[in-house]
Structures are given as structure tokens and as C-alpha cells.
Amino acid sequence: MPRGQFIVLVLAWVTCPWTILSSANSFITFLAGYGMFTAAVVGVMTADYYLVSRGNMFIRHLYDGSSHNPHYHYFHGVNVQGTPLEFLE
């Protein structure tokens, strides 16, 4: 969590939000570029939901971080069930 907060802090200064909001033209240009990046993220999330998990979401298991969690347990940051076999070899 602290690492992610530090990354967001650095990215907030890199994007220079005061220059984005300086004029309407620069704000519209920013929004046009922002749509490209969010479309890629939404595409990956949609493919994961419909193709990989086939719409099966186990809400109680999302909040269970124990090693007995059969659906969403991570071992050293890697979900073994969701990892391709080539990566494990």
C-alpha cells in the first residue's frame, strides 16, 4: 500500500495537472488521450470477466486472504490457478 501511494504521488507531479486545467483546449486534449488508456484497461477487464472467469465471481472469497481460499489465493504475488503452464515450467 505505501509503495502504491508513493507511485501515485510521483505520477501526480509528472502529469502536471495544473497545466491540464489551464485552458479548455488542453483539458479536451487530455480527455481524448485518457480515453485511449482506459479503453485498453476496460477491454482487458471485460475479456477476463467473460472469457477467463466466465462470469463467475466469488464475492466472499475476494475478501479472504487466507491460504485456504480456493479461488483467489496468491503465493508470493502469483495466482497459481491463473498462471499459464509455460510460466510454471
C-alpha positions as CSV (number, residue, x, y, z in Angstrom):
1,M,0.0,0.0,0.0
2,P,2.7,2.6,0.8
3,R,4.5,1.7,-2.4
4,G,1.4,2.4,-4.4
5,Q,0.8,5.7,-2.7
6,F,4.3,6.7,-3.5
7,I,3.9,5.8,-7.1
8,V,0.6,7.8,-7.3
9,L,2.3,10.8,-5.7
10,V,5.1,10.7,-8.3
11,L,2.7,10.3,-11.2
12,A,0.6,13.2,-9.9
13,W,3.5,15.5,-10.3
14,V,4.6,14.0,-13.6
15,T,1.2,14.6,-15.3
16,C,1.2,18.3,-14.2
17,P,-2.5,18.7,-13.5
18,W,-2.2,22.4,-13.3
19,T,-1.3,22.6,-17.0
20,I,-4.1,20.3,-17.9
21,L,-6.7,22.6,-16.3
22,S,-5.1,25.8,-17.6
23,S,-7.4,26.0,-20.6
24,A,-10.4,24.3,-22.0
25,N,-8.4,23.2,-25.2
26,S,-5.7,21.4,-23.2
27,F,-8.4,19.7,-21.0
28,I,-10.3,18.4,-24.0
29,T,-7.0,17.1,-25.5
30,F,-6.2,15.3,-22.2
31,L,-9.7,13.7,-22.1
32,A,-9.2,12.4,-25.6
33,G,-6.0,10.7,-24.7
34,Y,-7.3,9.5,-21.4
35,G,-10.0,7.5,-23.3
36,M,-7.3,5.5,-25.2
37,F,-5.8,4.2,-22.0
38,T,-9.0,3.5,-20.2
39,A,-10.3,1.6,-23.2
40,A,-7.4,-0.8,-23.0
41,V,-8.0,-1.4,-19.3
42,V,-11.7,-1.9,-19.8
43,G,-11.0,-4.3,-22.7
44,V,-8.8,-6.5,-20.5
45,M,-11.2,-6.4,-17.6
46,T,-14.1,-7.4,-19.9
47,A,-12.2,-10.2,-21.5
48,D,-11.2,-11.5,-18.1
49,Y,-14.8,-11.4,-16.9
50,Y,-16.4,-13.1,-19.9
51,L,-13.6,-15.4,-21.3
52,V,-11.5,-16.4,-18.3
53,S,-13.8,-16.5,-15.3
54,R,-17.0,-16.9,-17.5
55,G,-18.9,-14.5,-15.2
56,N,-18.2,-16.5,-12.0
57,M,-17.3,-14.1,-9.2
58,F,-17.0,-15.4,-5.7
59,I,-17.6,-12.3,-3.6
60,R,-16.9,-13.8,-0.2
61,H,-13.6,-15.2,-1.4
62,L,-12.4,-11.8,-2.7
63,Y,-12.1,-10.6,0.9
64,D,-10.5,-13.8,2.2
65,G,-6.7,-13.6,2.2
66,S,-6.0,-16.9,3.9
67,S,-4.2,-19.8,2.2
68,H,-7.4,-21.9,2.3
69,N,-9.0,-19.6,-0.2
70,P,-9.6,-21.9,-3.2
71,H,-10.3,-19.2,-5.8
72,Y,-8.1,-16.1,-5.1
73,H,-5.1,-17.3,-3.2
74,Y,-1.8,-15.8,-4.2
75,F,1.6,-17.4,-3.5
76,H,4.4,-14.8,-3.4
77,G,2.3,-12.5,-5.6
78,V,1.3,-15.1,-8.2
79,N,-2.1,-16.8,-8.6
80,V,-1.1,-20.4,-9.4
81,Q,-4.5,-21.2,-10.8
82,G,-4.5,-18.2,-13.2
83,T,-0.9,-18.7,-14.3
84,P,-0.2,-20.2,-17.8
85,L,1.5,-23.6,-17.7
86,E,4.5,-22.3,-19.6
87,F,5.3,-19.9,-16.8
88,L,5.3,-22.6,-14.2
89,E,7.8,-24.8,-16.0
